[in-house]
């Protein structure tokens, strides 16, 4: 990962909240690998293995879902091992649909 001009996750959340008028106005959906303790690729998904998305997973868990239900994180490795990627994507789409239904243009 390139580490230049990267905001702290709390600053990023504040920027999104300011831009969109609160977390009820956006969703965060992450489908990626969960970081492996040894730094290896989380699983063999794709040609080079799944990419671990630790910052995005942290953003969803610690910031977006800390005060609401507008974020979801799915482990692509788990979806691959169970053969159930469709469920992960269906849950993400349901979250997006609810957020869009609740969005009011001011």
C-alpha distances in whole Angstrom, upper triangle without the diagonal:
4,6,9,12,11,14,15,15,19,19,17,20,23,22,22,25,26,26,27,29,28,26,29,28,25,23,20,19,16,17,14,14,15,13,15,16,16,12,14,13,15,18,19,18,18,18,15,15,13,10,10,10,11,10,12,15,15,16,18,20,20,21,22,24,25,28,28,28,25,22,22,19,20,19,18,19,23,23,23,25,28,28,28,25,28,28,25,25,28,27,25,27,30,28,27,31,32,30,31,35,34,33,36,36,37
4,6,9,9,12,14,15,19,18,17,20,22,20,21,25,25,24,26,29,28,26,30,28,25,24,21,21,19,20,17,17,18,16,19,20,19,16,17,17,19,21,22,22,21,21,18,18,17,13,13,13,13,12,14,17,17,17,20,22,22,22,23,26,27,29,30,29,27,24,24,22,23,22,22,23,26,27,27,29,31,31,31,28,31,31,27,27,31,30,27,29,32,29,28,32,33,31,32,36,35,33,36,35,37
4,7,6,10,11,13,16,15,15,18,20,19,20,23,24,23,25,28,27,25,29,28,25,24,21,22,19,21,19,19,19,17,19,20,20,17,19,19,20,23,25,24,24,24,21,21,19,16,15,13,13,11,14,17,16,16,19,21,20,20,22,25,25,28,29,29,26,24,24,22,24,23,23,25,27,28,29,31,33,33,33,30,32,32,29,29,32,31,28,30,32,30,29,33,33,31,32,36,35,33,35,35,36
4,5,9,12,14,17,15,14,18,19,17,19,22,22,22,24,27,26,25,29,28,25,25,22,23,21,23,21,22,22,20,23,24,24,20,23,22,24,27,28,27,27,27,24,24,22,19,18,16,16,14,16,19,18,18,21,23,22,21,23,26,26,28,29,30,27,25,26,24,26,26,26,28,30,31,32,34,36,36,35,32,34,35,31,31,34,32,29,31,34,31,30,33,34,31,32,36,35,33,35,34,35
4,6,10,12,14,12,12,15,16,14,16,19,19,19,21,24,23,23,26,25,23,23,21,22,21,24,22,23,23,22,25,26,26,23,25,25,26,29,30,29,29,29,26,26,24,21,20,17,17,14,16,19,18,17,20,22,21,20,21,24,25,26,28,28,25,24,25,24,26,27,27,29,32,32,33,35,37,37,36,33,35,35,31,31,33,32,29,31,33,30,28,32,32,29,30,34,33,30,32,31,32
4,7,9,11,10,9,13,14,13,14,17,18,18,20,22,21,20,24,23,20,20,18,19,18,21,19,20,20,19,22,23,24,21,23,22,23,26,28,27,27,27,25,24,22,18,17,14,14,11,12,15,14,13,16,18,17,16,18,21,21,23,24,25,22,20,22,21,23,23,24,26,28,29,30,32,34,34,33,30,32,32,28,28,30,29,26,28,30,27,26,29,30,27,28,32,30,28,30,30,30
4,6,8,6,6,9,10,10,12,14,15,15,18,19,18,18,21,21,19,19,16,19,18,21,20,21,21,20,23,24,25,22,25,25,25,28,30,29,29,30,27,27,24,20,19,15,14,11,12,15,13,11,15,17,15,13,15,19,18,20,22,23,20,19,21,20,23,24,25,27,29,30,31,33,35,35,33,31,32,32,28,28,30,28,25,27,29,25,25,28,28,25,27,30,28,26,28,28,28
4,5,5,6,9,10,11,12,14,15,17,18,19,18,17,21,21,19,18,16,19,18,21,20,21,19,19,22,22,24,21,24,24,24,27,30,29,30,31,28,27,24,20,18,15,13,10,11,14,11,10,13,14,12,11,14,17,16,18,20,21,19,18,20,19,22,23,25,27,28,29,31,32,34,34,33,30,32,31,27,28,30,27,25,27,28,25,25,28,28,25,27,30,28,27,29,29,29
4,5,5,6,9,10,11,12,14,15,16,17,15,14,18,18,16,15,13,15,15,18,18,19,17,17,20,21,23,21,24,23,22,26,28,27,28,29,27,25,22,19,17,13,11,8,9,11,8,6,10,11,9,8,10,13,13,15,16,17,16,14,16,16,19,20,22,24,25,26,28,30,31,32,30,27,29,28,24,24,26,24,21,24,25,21,21,25,24,21,24,27,25,24,26,26,27
4,5,5,6,9,10,10,12,14,15,16,13,13,16,17,16,16,14,17,17,21,21,22,20,20,24,24,26,24,27,27,26,29,31,30,31,33,31,29,26,23,20,17,15,11,12,13,10,8,11,12,9,7,10,13,11,13,15,17,16,15,17,18,21,23,25,27,28,29,31,33,33,34,32,30,31,29,26,26,28,25,23,25,26,22,22,25,24,21,24,26,24,23,25,25,25
4,5,5,6,9,10,10,12,14,15,13,13,17,17,16,17,15,18,19,22,22,24,23,22,26,26,28,26,29,28,28,31,33,31,32,34,31,30,27,24,22,18,17,13,13,16,13,11,14,15,13,10,12,15,15,16,18,19,17,17,19,20,23,25,27,29,30,31,33,35,36,36,34,31,33,31,28,28,30,27,24,26,27,23,23,26,25,22,24,27,25,23,25,25,24
4,5,5,6,9,10,10,12,14,12,12,15,15,13,13,12,15,16,19,19,21,21,21,24,25,27,25,27,26,25,28,30,29,29,31,29,28,24,21,19,16,15,11,11,14,12,9,11,14,12,9,11,14,14,15,16,18,15,14,17,17,21,22,24,27,28,28,30,32,33,33,31,28,29,28,25,24,26,24,21,23,24,21,20,23,23,19,21,24,22,21,23,22,23
4,5,5,6,8,10,10,11,9,8,12,12,11,11,11,14,15,19,20,22,21,21,25,26,29,26,28,27,26,29,31,29,30,32,30,29,25,22,20,17,16,12,11,13,11,8,10,12,10,7,7,11,11,12,13,14,12,12,15,16,20,22,24,27,27,27,30,32,32,33,30,27,28,27,23,23,25,22,19,21,22,18,18,21,20,17,19,22,19,18,20,20,21
4,5,5,6,8,10,10,9,9,13,13,12,14,14,17,19,23,23,25,24,25,29,29,32,30,32,31,30,33,35,33,34,36,34,32,29,26,24,20,19,16,15,17,15,12,13,15,13,10,10,14,13,13,15,17,15,15,18,20,23,26,28,30,31,31,34,36,36,36,34,31,32,30,27,27,28,25,23,24,25,21,20,23,22,18,20,23,20,19,20,20,20
4,5,5,6,9,10,10,10,14,13,12,14,14,17,19,22,23,25,25,26,29,30,32,30,32,31,30,33,34,32,33,35,33,32,28,25,24,20,20,16,15,18,16,13,15,17,15,12,12,16,16,16,17,18,16,16,19,20,24,26,28,31,31,31,33,36,36,36,34,31,31,31,27,26,28,26,23,24,25,21,20,23,22,18,20,23,20,18,19,19,19
4,5,5,6,8,7,8,11,9,8,10,11,14,16,20,21,24,24,25,28,30,32,30,31,30,29,31,33,30,31,33,32,30,27,24,23,19,19,16,14,16,15,12,13,16,15,11,10,14,15,14,14,15,12,13,16,18,21,24,25,28,29,29,31,34,34,34,31,28,28,27,24,23,24,22,19,20,21,18,16,19,18,15,16,19,17,15,16,16,17
4,6,5,5,4,6,9,8,9,11,12,16,18,22,24,26,26,27,31,32,34,32,34,32,31,33,35,33,34,36,35,33,30,27,25,22,21,18,16,18,17,13,14,16,15,11,10,13,13,12,13,14,12,14,17,19,23,26,27,30,31,30,33,35,35,35,32,30,30,28,25,25,25,23,20,21,21,18,17,19,18,14,16,18,16,14,15,15,15
4,6,5,7,9,12,10,11,14,15,19,21,25,27,29,29,30,33,35,37,34,36,35,34,36,38,36,36,38,37,36,32,29,28,24,24,20,19,21,20,16,17,20,18,14,14,17,17,15,16,18,16,17,21,23,26,29,31,34,34,34,36,39,39,39,36,33,33,32,29,28,29,26,23,24,24,21,20,22,21,17,18,20,18,15,16,15,14
4,6,8,10,12,10,10,13,14,18,20,24,25,28,28,29,33,35,37,34,36,34,33,35,37,34,35,37,35,34,31,28,27,24,24,20,19,21,21,17,18,20,19,16,15,18,19,17,18,19,16,17,20,22,26,28,29,33,33,33,35,38,38,37,35,31,31,31,28,26,27,25,22,22,23,20,18,20,20,16,16,19,17,14,14,13,13
4,6,8,9,6,7,11,13,16,19,23,25,28,28,29,33,35,37,35,36,34,33,35,36,34,34,36,35,34,31,28,27,24,24,21,19,21,20,17,17,19,19,15,13,16,17,16,15,16,13,15,18,21,24,27,28,32,32,31,34,36,36,35,32,30,29,28,25,24,24,23,20,20,20,17,15,17,16,12,13,15,13,10,11,10,11
4,7,8,6,9,12,15,18,21,25,27,30,30,31,35,36,39,37,38,36,35,37,39,36,37,39,38,37,33,31,30,26,26,23,21,22,21,18,18,20,19,15,14,16,17,14,14,16,13,16,20,22,26,29,30,34,34,33,36,38,38,37,34,32,31,30,27,26,26,24,21,21,21,18,17,18,17,13,14,16,13,10,11,10,10
4,5,6,8,10,13,16,19,23,25,28,27,29,32,34,36,34,36,34,33,35,37,34,35,38,37,35,31,29,27,24,23,20,18,19,19,15,15,17,16,12,10,12,13,11,10,12,11,13,17,20,23,26,28,31,31,30,33,36,35,35,32,30,29,28,25,24,24,22,19,20,20,16,15,17,15,12,14,15,12,11,12,13,13
4,5,6,7,9,13,16,19,22,24,24,25,29,31,33,31,33,31,29,31,34,31,32,35,34,32,28,26,24,21,20,18,15,16,16,12,11,13,13,10,7,9,10,8,8,9,7,9,13,16,19,23,25,28,27,27,30,32,31,32,28,26,26,24,21,21,21,18,16,17,16,13,13,15,13,10,12,14,11,11,13,14,15
4,6,8,11,14,17,20,23,26,26,28,31,33,36,34,35,33,31,33,35,32,33,36,36,34,30,28,27,23,23,21,18,19,18,15,14,16,16,13,10,11,12,10,8,8,7,10,14,17,20,24,26,29,28,27,30,33,32,32,28,26,25,23,21,20,20,17,15,16,15,11,11,12,10,7,10,11,8,8,10,12,14
4,7,11,14,17,20,23,26,26,28,32,34,37,34,35,33,32,33,35,32,33,35,35,33,29,28,27,23,24,21,18,19,20,16,15,17,18,14,11,13,15,13,11,11,9,11,15,18,21,24,26,29,29,28,31,33,32,32,29,26,25,24,22,20,20,18,15,15,15,12,10,12,10,7,8,10,8,6,8,10,11
4,7,10,13,17,19,22,23,25,29,31,33,31,32,30,28,30,31,28,29,32,31,29,26,24,23,19,20,18,15,16,17,13,12,15,16,13,9,12,14,13,11,10,7,9,12,15,18,21,22,26,26,24,27,30,29,29,26,23,22,21,19,17,17,16,13,13,13,10,8,11,10,7,8,11,10,8,11,12,15
4,6,10,13,16,19,19,22,26,28,30,28,29,26,25,26,28,25,26,29,28,26,23,21,20,17,18,16,12,13,14,11,9,12,14,12,8,10,13,13,10,9,5,5,8,11,14,17,19,22,22,21,24,26,25,25,22,19,19,18,15,14,14,12,9,10,11,7,6,10,10,7,9,12,11,11,14,16,18
4,7,10,13,16,16,18,22,24,27,24,25,23,21,23,25,22,23,26,25,23,19,17,16,13,14,12,9,10,11,9,7,10,12,10,7,9,13,13,12,10,6,5,6,8,11,14,16,19,19,18,21,24,23,23,20,18,18,17,14,13,14,12,9,11,12,9,9,12,13,10,13,16,15,15,18,19,21
4,7,10,13,14,17,20,23,25,23,23,20,19,20,21,19,20,23,22,20,16,15,14,12,13,13,9,9,12,10,8,11,14,13,10,11,15,16,14,11,8,6,5,6,8,11,12,16,16,15,17,20,20,19,17,14,14,13,10,9,11,10,6,9,11,9,9,12,13,12,14,17,17,17,20,22,24
4,6,9,10,13,17,19,22,19,19,17,15,16,18,15,17,20,19,16,13,11,11,8,10,10,7,7,10,10,8,11,14,14,12,13,16,18,16,14,12,8,6,5,6,8,9,13,13,13,15,18,18,18,16,13,14,14,10,10,13,11,9,12,14,12,12,16,17,16,18,20,21,21,24,25,28
4,7,9,13,15,19,21,18,18,15,13,13,15,12,13,17,16,14,10,10,10,9,11,13,10,9,13,13,11,13,16,17,15,16,19,21,19,16,15,11,8,6,5,6,6,9,10,9,11,14,15,14,13,9,12,12,8,8,12,11,9,12,14,13,14,17,19,18,20,22,23,23,27,28,31
4,7,9,12,16,17,15,14,11,9,10,12,10,12,14,13,10,7,6,6,6,9,11,9,9,12,13,12,14,17,18,17,17,20,23,21,19,17,14,11,8,7,5,5,8,10,10,11,13,15,15,14,11,14,14,11,12,15,15,13,16,18,17,18,21,22,21,23,26,27,26,30,31,34
4,6,8,12,14,11,11,8,6,7,10,9,11,14,12,9,5,5,4,6,8,11,10,9,12,14,14,15,17,19,19,19,21,24,23,21,20,16,13,10,8,5,5,6,9,10,10,12,14,15,15,13,16,16,13,15,18,17,16,19,21,20,21,24,25,25,27,29,30,30,33,34,37
4,6,9,12,10,11,9,6,9,12,12,15,17,15,12,9,8,5,6,7,10,10,8,10,13,13,12,15,17,18,17,19,22,22,20,19,16,13,9,9,6,8,8,9,12,13,14,15,17,17,15,18,18,14,17,20,18,17,21,22,21,22,25,26,25,28,30,30,30,34,35,37
4,6,9,7,8,8,6,10,13,14,16,17,15,12,9,8,5,7,6,10,11,9,11,14,14,14,16,18,19,19,21,24,24,23,22,18,16,13,12,10,11,11,13,15,16,16,19,20,20,19,22,21,18,20,23,22,20,24,26,24,25,29,29,28,30,33,33,33,36,37,39
4,6,5,6,7,5,9,12,14,17,18,15,12,10,10,8,10,10,13,15,13,14,17,18,17,19,22,23,23,24,27,27,26,25,22,19,16,15,12,13,11,13,16,16,16,18,20,21,20,24,23,20,23,26,24,23,27,28,27,28,32,32,31,34,36,36,36,40,41,43
4,6,8,10,9,12,16,17,20,21,18,15,14,13,11,13,11,15,17,15,15,19,20,18,19,22,24,24,24,28,29,28,27,24,22,18,18,15,16,15,16,19,19,19,22,24,24,24,27,26,23,26,29,27,26,30,31,30,31,34,35,34,36,39,38,39,42,43,45
4,6,9,9,12,15,17,20,20,16,14,14,14,12,14,13,17,19,17,18,21,23,22,23,25,27,27,28,31,32,31,30,27,25,21,20,17,18,16,18,21,20,20,23,25,26,25,29,28,26,28,31,30,29,32,34,32,34,37,37,36,39,42,41,41,45,46,48
4,7,8,11,14,15,17,17,14,12,12,10,9,12,11,14,16,16,16,19,21,20,22,24,25,26,27,30,31,30,29,25,23,19,19,16,16,15,17,20,19,20,23,24,25,24,27,27,24,26,29,28,27,30,32,31,31,35,36,34,37,40,39,39,42,43,45
4,6,8,10,13,14,14,11,9,10,9,9,13,13,16,18,17,19,21,22,22,24,26,27,27,29,32,32,31,30,26,23,20,18,15,15,13,16,18,17,17,21,22,23,22,26,26,23,25,28,28,26,30,32,31,31,35,36,35,37,40,40,40,43,44,46
4,5,7,9,11,11,8,5,6,6,7,11,12,15,16,16,18,20,21,21,23,25,26,26,28,31,31,29,27,24,21,17,16,13,12,10,13,15,14,15,18,19,20,19,22,23,20,22,25,25,23,27,29,28,28,32,33,32,34,37,37,37,41,41,44
4,7,8,11,13,10,7,6,7,6,10,11,15,15,14,16,19,19,19,21,23,24,23,25,29,28,26,25,21,19,15,13,9,9,7,10,12,11,12,15,16,17,16,20,20,17,19,23,22,21,24,26,25,26,30,31,30,32,35,35,35,39,40,42
4,6,9,11,9,6,6,9,9,13,14,18,18,16,19,22,21,21,24,26,26,26,28,31,30,28,27,23,20,16,14,10,9,6,9,11,9,9,13,14,15,14,18,19,17,19,22,22,21,24,26,26,27,30,31,31,33,35,36,36,40,41,44
4,6,7,7,4,6,10,12,15,17,20,20,19,22,24,24,24,27,29,28,29,31,34,33,30,29,25,22,19,16,13,10,8,11,12,9,10,14,14,16,15,19,20,18,19,23,23,23,25,28,28,28,31,33,33,34,37,38,38,41,42,45
4,7,7,5,5,9,11,14,17,19,18,18,21,23,22,23,26,27,26,27,29,32,31,28,26,23,20,17,14,11,8,7,10,10,7,9,13,12,13,12,15,17,15,16,20,20,19,22,24,25,25,28,30,29,31,33,35,35,38,39,42
4,6,5,7,10,13,15,18,21,20,20,23,24,24,25,28,29,28,29,32,34,33,30,28,25,22,19,16,14,10,10,14,13,10,13,16,14,16,14,17,19,17,17,21,22,21,23,26,26,26,28,31,30,31,34,35,35,39,39,42
4,6,9,11,14,17,20,22,22,22,25,27,26,28,31,32,31,32,34,37,36,33,31,28,25,22,20,17,14,13,17,16,14,16,19,17,19,17,20,23,21,21,25,26,24,26,29,29,29,32,34,34,34,37,39,38,42,42,45
4,7,8,12,15,17,20,20,20,23,24,25,26,28,30,29,30,33,35,34,32,30,27,24,21,19,16,14,13,17,17,14,16,20,19,21,19,22,24,21,22,25,26,25,27,30,29,29,32,34,33,34,38,39,38,41,42,44
4,6,9,12,15,18,18,18,20,22,22,23,26,27,27,27,30,33,32,29,28,24,21,18,16,13,10,9,13,14,11,13,17,16,18,16,19,21,19,19,23,23,22,25,27,27,27,30,32,31,33,36,37,36,40,41,43
4,6,9,12,15,14,14,17,19,18,20,22,24,23,24,26,29,28,26,24,20,18,14,12,10,7,7,11,12,10,12,15,15,16,14,17,18,16,17,20,20,19,21,24,23,24,27,28,28,29,32,33,33,36,37,40
4,6,9,12,11,12,15,16,17,18,20,21,21,22,24,27,27,25,23,19,17,14,13,10,9,10,13,14,13,16,18,18,18,16,19,20,17,18,21,21,19,22,24,23,23,27,28,27,28,32,32,32,35,35,38
4,6,9,9,9,11,13,14,15,17,18,19,20,21,25,24,23,21,17,15,12,11,9,9,10,13,14,14,16,18,19,19,17,20,20,17,18,21,20,18,22,24,22,23,26,27,26,28,31,31,31,34,35,37
4,6,5,6,9,10,11,12,14,15,15,17,18,21,21,20,18,14,13,10,11,10,10,12,14,15,16,18,20,20,20,17,20,20,16,17,20,19,17,20,22,20,20,24,25,23,25,28,28,28,31,32,34
4,6,5,6,8,10,10,12,13,14,15,17,20,20,19,18,15,13,11,12,11,13,14,16,17,18,20,22,23,22,20,22,22,18,19,22,20,18,22,23,21,22,25,26,24,26,29,29,28,32,33,34
4,5,5,6,9,10,10,11,12,14,15,18,19,18,17,14,13,11,14,14,15,17,19,20,21,23,25,25,24,22,24,23,19,20,23,21,19,22,23,20,21,25,25,23,25,28,27,26,29,30,31
4,5,5,6,9,10,10,10,12,14,17,17,16,14,10,10,8,11,12,13,16,17,18,19,21,23,23,21,19,21,20,16,17,19,17,15,18,20,17,17,21,21,19,21,24,24,23,26,27,29
4,5,5,6,8,10,10,11,13,16,15,14,13,10,9,6,9,9,12,14,15,16,18,19,20,21,20,18,20,18,15,16,18,16,14,18,19,16,17,21,21,19,22,25,24,24,27,29,30
4,5,5,6,8,9,10,11,14,15,15,14,11,11,9,12,13,16,17,18,19,21,23,24,25,23,21,23,22,18,19,22,19,17,20,21,18,19,23,22,21,23,26,25,25,28,29,30
4,6,5,5,6,9,9,12,13,13,11,9,10,10,13,15,17,19,20,21,23,25,25,26,24,22,23,22,18,19,21,18,16,19,20,16,17,21,20,18,21,23,22,21,24,25,27
4,6,6,5,6,8,11,10,10,8,6,6,7,10,13,15,18,18,18,21,23,23,24,21,19,20,18,15,16,18,15,13,16,16,13,14,18,17,15,18,21,19,19,23,24,26
4,6,6,6,7,10,10,10,10,8,8,8,11,13,16,18,18,19,22,23,23,24,22,20,22,19,16,18,19,16,15,18,18,15,17,20,19,18,21,23,21,22,25,27,28
4,6,6,6,9,11,12,12,10,11,11,15,16,20,21,21,22,25,26,26,28,26,24,25,23,20,21,23,19,18,21,21,18,19,22,21,19,22,24,22,23,26,27,28
4,6,5,7,9,11,10,9,11,12,16,18,21,23,23,24,27,28,28,29,27,25,26,24,21,21,23,19,17,20,20,16,17,21,19,17,20,22,20,20,22,24,25
4,6,7,7,7,6,6,9,11,15,17,20,22,22,22,25,27,27,27,25,23,23,21,18,19,19,16,14,17,16,13,14,17,15,13,16,18,16,16,19,21,22
4,5,5,5,6,6,8,10,14,16,19,22,21,21,25,26,25,26,23,22,22,20,17,18,19,15,14,17,16,12,14,17,15,13,17,19,17,18,21,23,24
4,6,8,10,10,12,13,17,19,22,24,24,24,28,29,28,29,27,25,26,23,21,22,22,19,18,20,19,16,18,20,18,16,20,21,19,20,22,24,25
4,7,9,10,13,16,19,22,25,27,26,27,30,31,30,31,28,27,27,24,22,23,23,19,18,20,19,15,17,19,16,15,18,19,16,17,19,22,22
4,6,8,11,14,17,20,23,26,25,24,28,29,28,29,26,24,24,21,19,20,19,16,15,17,15,12,14,16,13,11,15,16,13,15,17,20,21
4,6,8,12,14,18,20,23,22,21,25,26,25,26,22,21,20,18,16,16,16,12,12,13,12,8,11,13,10,9,13,14,12,14,17,20,22
4,7,11,14,17,19,22,21,21,24,26,25,25,22,20,19,17,15,15,15,12,10,12,11,7,8,11,9,7,11,13,11,12,15,18,20
4,7,10,14,16,19,18,18,21,23,22,22,19,17,17,15,13,13,14,10,8,11,11,8,9,12,11,10,13,15,15,15,19,21,23
4,7,10,12,15,14,14,17,19,18,19,16,14,14,12,9,10,11,8,7,10,11,8,10,13,13,12,15,17,17,18,22,24,26
4,7,9,12,11,12,15,16,16,17,15,13,14,12,9,10,13,10,9,12,13,11,13,16,16,16,19,21,21,21,25,27,29
4,6,9,8,8,11,13,13,13,11,9,11,10,6,9,11,9,9,12,14,13,14,17,18,18,20,23,23,24,28,29,32
4,5,5,6,9,10,11,12,11,10,13,12,9,11,14,13,12,16,17,16,18,21,22,22,24,26,27,27,31,33,35
4,5,5,6,9,10,10,9,7,11,11,9,10,14,13,13,16,18,18,19,21,23,23,25,27,28,28,32,34,36
4,5,5,6,9,10,10,9,13,13,11,14,17,16,16,19,21,21,22,25,26,26,28,31,31,32,36,37,40
4,5,5,6,8,8,9,12,11,10,13,15,15,15,18,20,20,22,24,25,26,28,30,30,31,35,37,40
4,6,5,6,5,5,8,8,7,10,12,12,13,16,17,18,19,22,23,24,26,27,29,30,33,35,38
4,6,5,7,7,10,11,10,12,15,16,16,19,20,21,22,24,26,27,28,30,32,33,36,38,41
4,6,8,9,13,13,13,15,17,18,19,21,23,23,25,27,28,29,31,33,34,35,39,41,44
4,5,8,11,10,11,14,15,16,17,20,21,22,24,25,26,28,30,31,32,34,38,40,43
4,6,8,9,10,12,14,15,17,18,20,21,23,24,26,27,29,30,32,33,37,39,42
4,5,6,7,9,10,12,13,15,16,18,19,21,22,24,25,26,28,30,33,35,38
4,5,5,6,9,10,11,12,14,16,17,18,20,22,23,24,26,27,31,33,36
4,5,5,6,9,10,10,12,14,15,16,18,20,21,22,24,25,29,31,34
4,5,5,6,9,10,10,12,14,15,17,18,20,21,23,24,28,30,33
4,6,5,6,9,10,11,13,14,16,17,19,20,22,23,27,29,32
4,5,5,6,9,10,10,12,14,15,16,18,20,21,25,26,30
4,5,5,6,9,10,10,12,14,15,16,18,20,23,25,29
4,5,5,6,9,10,11,12,14,15,17,18,22,25,28
4,5,5,6,9,10,11,12,14,16,17,20,22,25
4,5,5,6,9,10,10,12,14,15,19,21,24
4,5,5,6,9,10,11,12,14,18,20,23
4,5,5,6,9,10,11,12,16,18,21
4,5,5,6,9,10,10,14,16,19
4,5,5,6,9,10,13,15,19
4,5,5,6,9,12,15,18
4,5,5,6,10,12,15
4,5,5,8,10,14
4,6,8,11,14
4,6,10,12
4,7,9
4,6
4
